[in-house]
């Protein structure tokens, strides 16, 4: 079976006019038909599995929140752009916390902060301070989450830059304790 991200890349809106509303609506409607669960996606994906986490890269992994008893909800399978790394974990933008339409708007602005040098692949140059201060990146504030390496239940899939927009839109969120609708509602209120 062909890799899901490769198949979706053939249908990606990035080949159409840069993330127009119409192309994002069409692409999102195609994603709704995907019945793949995160476990299956993780096992079958051709993306590299890594235990090395670099700033500016996108990762998907299984997570078991340390403070899950105190949190109102949390995502078991984050899709995260790493902003800062620490000795025991990292600060990242988990894109699952905002609805797909806002996610597309956020990513459209975030792609302005992508850089590639001759010796490395593309990466986001976003930092916490940039996301927090920029009106154009305001939807990202609801996505800022801290992750501990000790709570990761798997290596992470490092999503290649060609697939960032596709992976970010996959319906893979696994929110615990609340529905995705409730999470989106909280995120919208945070962005007012």
N, C-alpha and C positions, 0 to 999 in steps of 0.2 A: 504494500500500500504506500502510495506517495505521501510524503510528509505534509501534514495539514497546513503548515505555514507556507510551504512552497505552492500548494494548490491555491491557497487564498491569495498569494502574491500575484497570481495570474488575474485575479479579480479585484485587485487592490485599487482604491481610489487615487493612489499616488500617480498612476499613469494618466488619469483624467486631469482636468484642470485642477490646479493645486487646491485640494480639499474643499471643493465647493459644497454648499449645503446639499445640493441634489446628489452628488456622488457619495457623500457621507451617509445620506439617508438610504440610498440604494445598498451601499456596502453593509451598513448596520442591519438592514432587512435580510441580507444574505447570511449574516452571522447568526441571526436568530434561529436559523434552520439547523445549526450545528448541535449535535447531540453528544459531543465528546465530553467526558468527565475529566477533571484535572488529572486524576491518577492515570488514565489511559493516555492523555496528551503527554504527560511527563515521561511515561515509558516509551512511547512511540516516536517522540520528537527527535529530529536530527540535530537539534541545537546542542551545543557543548554543555556538559554537566561540569560544574566547577565548585570548588570550595575556596576559591580566591575571588574576592569581591572588590571591584575597582570603581572609584568615583566616576560618575557620568555614564555608566553602563546600565542596561536594563536586565533584570533577572526575575524569574518566577521560581517559587520554592514552596515547600510545605512548612507551615509554622504553627507552633503551639504556644500561644501567648503566656508569658510568665504570670501576669496578673489577670488572667482570664476570669477569675472569680469577682474581681472588682471592676473590670471593664464592662461597659454596657453592650459592646459587641466587638468582634475582631474578625479579620479575614484569615482563613486557614490556608489560602493559596494566593499570596500577594503577587501583583505585577508591579515591580518597584524599580524606579530610577534612583540610583544611589547618589545622595548629595554629599555626605561626609562619612568617612570610615573612622572607627575607633578601635581600640584594642579588643573590646568585647562585643562589637557589633557595628551598626551603621544607622544613619539617619537617611530615610528615603521617601520618595513620593510614591505611595501605593495608589495607582490610577483607578483601582476598583472602587474607591470611595466616592467617586463622582459619576453621575449618569453618563452614558455614552455620548450624548450631544455635547455636554460640557467638557467631557474628556477630549473630544475632537477639537473643540475651541482651544482648550488648554494646550494640547499637543501642537496645534498650528502655531501658537506663539512660542512654545518651548523649542520648536525646531529652529528658531532664530538663534538659539544658544547651542548649536551643534558645531563641533570643530573636528577637523581631522588633520593630523600631521602626516608627513610622508611615511614615518615608521610605525604609525599606530592606526587602528581603525577609528571610525567616527565615535564621538562621545559627546554627551551633553556637558556643557560647562555651567550648568545651573548650580547655584549654592543656596542655602537656606535664606541668606540675606536678600538675594535677588528675588526669590519667590515671595518672600514676606513683604518686600517693598514695592513690587511691580503691580500696578493696576491691571496690566494685560495678563498677568499670570495669577490673578486672584483666585481662580478655581483650584489652584494647586495647594492653597492653604489647608483645605480639608483633607488633603492626601498625605500631609507630613506625618510620618510615623517613625518610631524608634524600634529597631529590631536587634535582638541579642543572638549571637552565634549559638549560644548554648540552647536556645529554644527552636532552632531550625531542625526539622525532622528529615531533611534531605539535603543533598547537594543542590545547587541551583542551576536552572537552565539559564545560560547566558544568551539572551536574545540578540541575534545579529542585527546591526543597524537597518538592513534592508527590510526587516520584519517588525520594526518597532511599532509602526502604526497598526499593523494587523494584530500583533500580540496584545497590544493595549486595548483593543476592541473586542477580543474574544470573551464570551460569556463564561468566565472561569472563576469568578469570585465565589468564595465559600464562607459567607458571613455566618458566624456563630452567635446565637442568642437573639438576633433580630433579623428581619427580612431585609432584602436588598432595597426595597421601597422605603423602609424606615431609615436606612443608612443614607440614601440619597436625599431624603427630606432633611435630615440633620445637616448634611453637607451644603444644601442650598441655603439653609438658614445661616450657616457659618459665613457664607459668601455675601450676605446682604450688607 
